[in-house]
Amino acid sequence: MSTKSTVQKITIQKIGEDHGIILPQDVLDRLGWKEGQVLELHVDDTGIELFDPKTVSDEDFQRQLLAAKMAMRKYHVALSALAKS
């Protein structure tokens, strides 16, 4: 699987009493996700992450990865400045 990052705009839509987003087919294809598949949702103050729990089964690794991603979001400006130097 490619590690290439992409940015796309999507819209939150009302679906019955709840809300949802529509994921583009090319995104689903790239991730190998299918209709009806169960994903895990992680939420923090900066956003959400969806992932297939079957692809990363080690709970300790998942916890470490989440901590690293939260730190990268929190210190994004500093990390960007370091990357340029």
C-alpha positions as CSV (number, residue, x, y, z in Angstrom):
1,M,0.0,0.0,0.0
2,S,1.2,3.5,-0.8
3,T,2.0,5.9,2.0
4,K,1.2,8.9,-0.2
5,S,-0.9,11.4,1.6
6,T,-3.9,13.2,-0.1
7,V,-6.2,16.0,0.9
8,Q,-9.8,16.0,-0.2
9,K,-12.8,18.0,1.0
10,I,-15.8,16.1,2.1
11,T,-19.1,17.3,3.6
12,I,-20.9,16.2,6.8
13,Q,-24.4,15.1,5.8
14,K,-27.5,14.3,7.8
15,I,-28.4,10.6,7.6
16,G,-31.6,9.9,9.5
17,E,-31.2,11.1,13.0
18,D,-27.3,10.9,12.8
19,H,-24.7,12.5,10.5
20,G,-22.1,11.0,8.3
21,I,-19.6,11.5,5.6
22,I,-19.3,9.9,2.2
23,L,-15.9,8.5,1.4
24,P,-14.8,8.6,-2.2
25,Q,-14.5,5.2,-4.0
26,D,-10.8,5.8,-4.8
27,V,-10.1,6.3,-1.1
28,L,-11.9,3.0,-0.2
29,D,-10.1,1.2,-3.0
30,R,-6.7,2.6,-1.9
31,L,-7.3,1.4,1.7
32,G,-8.9,-1.9,0.7
33,W,-12.1,-1.0,2.7
34,K,-15.4,-2.5,1.7
35,E,-19.1,-1.7,2.4
36,G,-20.1,-3.2,5.7
37,Q,-16.6,-3.4,7.1
38,V,-16.2,-2.5,10.8
39,L,-13.6,0.3,11.5
40,E,-12.3,1.8,14.7
41,L,-12.8,5.5,15.3
42,H,-10.4,7.4,17.5
43,V,-11.3,11.0,18.5
44,D,-9.2,13.7,20.2
45,D,-9.4,17.5,20.4
46,T,-7.9,17.9,16.9
47,G,-9.9,15.5,14.9
48,I,-10.7,11.9,14.2
49,E,-8.9,8.8,12.8
50,L,-10.5,5.8,11.2
51,F,-8.6,2.6,10.7
52,D,-9.1,-1.1,10.2
53,P,-8.3,-2.8,13.5
54,K,-7.4,-6.0,11.7
55,T,-4.4,-4.4,10.0
56,V,-2.8,-3.4,13.3
57,S,-3.6,-6.0,15.9
58,D,-1.0,-5.2,18.6
59,E,-2.8,-3.0,21.2
60,D,0.5,-1.6,22.6
61,F,1.6,-0.6,19.1
62,Q,-1.8,1.1,18.4
63,R,-1.5,3.0,21.7
64,Q,2.0,4.2,20.9
65,L,1.0,5.2,17.4
66,L,-2.0,7.2,18.7
67,A,0.3,9.0,21.2
68,A,2.8,9.8,18.5
69,K,0.1,11.1,16.2
70,M,-1.3,13.3,18.9
71,A,2.1,14.7,19.7
72,M,2.8,15.4,16.0
73,R,-0.5,17.3,15.8
74,K,0.2,19.3,18.9
75,Y,3.7,20.2,17.9
76,H,3.1,20.5,14.1
77,V,4.5,24.0,13.8
78,A,7.7,23.2,15.7
79,L,8.2,19.9,13.8
80,S,7.6,21.7,10.5
81,A,10.2,24.3,11.3
82,L,12.7,21.6,12.3
83,A,12.1,19.8,9.1
84,K,13.0,22.9,7.1
85,S,16.3,23.5,8.9
